[in-house]
Amino acid sequence: MSNSPESVNNLEDVLFEEVELEEYIRANKPVPRARRYVIRIDKEKRVVHAPELTGRQILELVGKAPDEYKLYEHFRGRQPEPVGPDQEVHLHKHHVERFTTMAKDTTEGRVEAALRREFRLPTADEEYLDSLGFAWETLKDHGSLWLLVHEWRIKAGYNVRTVTLALQIPGAYPDTQIDMVYFQPPLERPDRRPIAATCTQLISGQTFQRWSRHRTSVNPWRAGVDDLSTHLTLVDEWLTRELMR
């Protein structure tokens, strides 16, 4: 039997082999009955074989437990809503598009109250940052837009293990690329060799170490594909390359 909705009159009478939930919700189509459902949790896709799942079961699909992580369901055109560990999500009825997780933090109430949100990032970027569990801020400083991510973990081999990582966000982002990266405190190599192409940068009155690292013609910014998450992957690559130099 064809899996094309146009080939049937009543989806309730059809059992599809596999349905990717996000595709149907984004197309504003009802989710049909299926043997398998593909759901997205953060950036990972998982296959499930039942249309009803608890929050606990969804977290387990990505190796997370409800005592350490919170789960949110995302809807088309609506704000995300929390899902309790024993709360059931009905994929047919709830019109949930995807899920995100967030690490629990016993100090998050105090920390969140002090965080600045002076401009908004694209929704997907904010959800990505929240899913990492780090405290983050957006601020405006002398006409420039900055993202600060606190307690960013640095690869072993440098003088510190966590930093505040800063990125300058172009006004035309995400069509325009994010460039370079900034660290506080400054990073040092274990052998004390100078790190090339670095200098200081004042951001909201604080001194950061600027790493002048750029994309190349082999790895250009891809509008519509690249975003905050892919740039941070590139930052990790720059950190690894420096230690191999």
C-alpha positions in Angstrom: 0.0 0.0 0.0 1.3 3.5 -0.9 2.5 5.8 1.9 1.3 8.8 0.0 -1.6 10.7 1.7 -2.9 11.7 -1.7 -3.6 8.0 -2.5 -6.0 7.4 0.3 -9.3 9.0 1.4 -9.0 8.4 5.1 -5.7 8.2 6.9 -7.3 6.6 9.9 -7.7 3.5 7.8 -4.1 3.3 6.7 -1.1 1.9 8.5 2.1 3.5 7.2 5.4 1.8 7.6 7.3 4.8 8.9 6.4 8.4 9.6 8.8 11.2 10.3 6.9 13.4 12.8 8.6 16.7 12.2 7.9 16.6 8.4 4.2 16.1 8.9 3.9 18.8 11.6 5.9 21.4 9.6 3.7 20.6 6.6 0.6 21.1 8.8 -0.6 17.6 8.0 -2.2 15.2 10.5 0.1 12.5 11.8 -1.1 9.1 10.4 -0.9 5.7 12.1 2.4 3.9 11.5 4.4 1.0 12.5 7.4 3.3 13.2 7.7 7.0 14.1 10.9 9.0 13.7 11.1 11.7 16.4 13.8 14.3 16.9 15.2 14.9 20.4 17.6 17.9 20.4 19.5 17.1 17.2 19.2 13.4 17.3 16.6 11.3 15.5 15.2 8.2 17.1 12.7 5.5 15.8 9.9 4.5 18.1 7.2 1.8 17.6 4.3 3.3 19.6 2.4 6.6 19.3 2.3 7.0 23.1 5.4 7.7 25.1 6.2 9.0 28.5 8.7 11.8 29.2 10.9 9.2 30.9 10.9 7.0 27.8 11.7 9.9 25.5 14.7 10.9 27.7 15.9 7.3 27.8 16.1 7.3 24.0 19.1 9.7 24.2 20.6 8.2 27.4 19.2 10.8 29.8 17.4 10.4 33.1 14.6 12.7 34.5 16.5 13.3 37.7 19.2 15.1 35.7 17.3 16.4 32.7 14.1 18.2 31.8 12.2 17.5 28.7 10.2 20.0 26.5 7.9 19.3 23.6 7.8 21.9 20.8 4.8 22.8 18.7 4.4 24.6 15.4 3.7 28.3 16.2 3.5 27.8 20.0 5.8 28.0 22.9 7.5 24.8 24.1 5.9 23.0 27.1 7.6 20.9 29.8 6.8 17.1 29.8 6.9 15.3 33.2 8.6 12.0 33.5 5.3 10.1 33.8 3.4 12.3 31.5 2.2 10.7 28.2 2.8 12.3 24.8 0.4 11.2 22.1 2.1 11.7 18.8 -1.2 11.5 16.9 -3.1 14.0 19.1 -0.6 16.5 20.5 0.8 17.8 17.2 4.3 17.9 18.8 7.0 18.7 16.3 10.1 17.7 18.2 11.7 17.5 21.7 14.5 19.2 23.5 16.3 18.4 26.8 17.8 20.7 29.4 20.2 19.7 32.2 18.8 20.5 35.6 20.7 23.0 37.7 20.0 23.5 41.4 21.2 27.1 41.0 19.4 27.9 37.8 16.7 30.1 39.4 19.3 32.4 40.9 21.5 32.4 37.7 18.8 32.9 35.2 17.6 36.0 37.1 21.0 37.7 36.5 21.4 36.7 32.8 21.1 39.4 30.2 18.9 38.9 27.1 19.4 42.2 25.2 18.6 40.6 21.8 17.1 37.4 20.6 18.9 34.7 18.6 17.0 32.5 16.1 14.8 30.0 18.0 16.8 27.0 16.9 20.0 28.6 18.4 18.4 29.4 21.7 17.0 25.9 22.0 20.4 24.5 21.2 22.1 26.6 23.9 19.4 25.6 26.4 20.0 21.9 25.5 23.7 22.2 26.4 22.8 23.3 29.9 25.2 26.3 30.0 24.2 29.7 31.3 24.3 32.1 28.3 23.6 35.8 27.7 23.1 38.2 24.8 24.2 41.8 25.1 24.7 44.9 23.0 28.0 46.7 23.4 28.8 49.9 21.4 26.6 48.8 18.5 27.9 45.2 18.4 25.9 42.1 19.3 27.5 39.5 21.5 26.7 36.1 22.8 28.4 34.9 26.0 28.4 31.3 27.0 29.6 30.6 30.6 31.5 27.6 31.9 32.3 26.4 28.3 34.5 23.3 28.6 37.9 23.5 27.1 39.8 20.5 25.8 42.5 19.1 28.1 45.9 20.6 27.4 45.2 24.2 28.0 45.8 26.2 31.2 42.1 26.2 32.2 39.2 23.7 31.8 36.3 26.2 31.5 35.9 29.7 30.1 33.4 32.3 29.2 33.2 31.9 25.4 32.0 34.9 23.4 30.9 35.2 19.8 30.1 38.4 17.9 26.7 38.0 16.1 26.4 39.8 12.8 23.3 41.9 12.3 22.4 39.8 9.2 23.0 36.5 10.9 22.2 33.7 10.0 22.6 34.7 6.4 25.9 36.3 7.4 28.6 34.2 9.0 29.8 34.2 12.6 33.6 34.7 12.6 36.4 34.0 15.1 36.0 33.3 18.9 36.8 35.1 22.2 37.8 33.6 25.5 37.9 34.7 29.1 40.3 34.0 30.8 42.9 33.9 28.1 44.1 30.4 27.0 47.7 29.3 27.2 49.5 26.3 25.8 51.1 23.9 28.3 54.5 24.5 26.7 54.0 28.3 27.0 54.5 28.8 23.2 52.5 31.8 22.1 49.2 31.1 20.5 49.3 32.7 17.0 46.9 35.4 15.8 45.5 36.4 19.2 44.9 39.8 20.8 42.7 41.4 23.4 39.1 42.5 22.9 37.0 44.5 25.3 33.4 43.2 25.6 31.1 45.1 27.9 34.1 46.3 29.9 35.8 42.9 30.3 38.9 41.8 28.5 38.7 38.7 26.3 41.3 36.9 24.2 40.4 37.1 20.5 41.3 34.2 18.3 41.5 35.4 14.7 40.4 32.2 13.0 38.4 32.2 9.8 36.6 29.9 7.4 38.3 29.1 4.1 37.1 28.7 0.5 37.1 25.0 1.2 34.8 25.4 4.2 32.7 28.5 3.6 29.6 29.6 5.6 26.5 27.9 4.2 23.5 30.1 4.7 20.6 27.9 5.6 22.8 25.1 6.9 25.4 26.6 9.2 24.4 28.1 12.5 25.6 28.6 16.1 26.0 24.8 16.6 28.2 24.3 13.5 30.4 27.3 14.4 31.0 26.0 17.9 32.0 22.7 16.3 34.5 24.7 14.3 35.8 26.4 17.5 36.5 23.0 19.0 38.4 22.1 15.8 40.5 25.3 16.2 41.4 24.4 19.8 42.4 20.9 18.8 44.6 22.1 15.9 46.4 24.6 18.1 47.6 21.8 20.4 48.9 19.9 17.4 50.8 22.8 16.0 
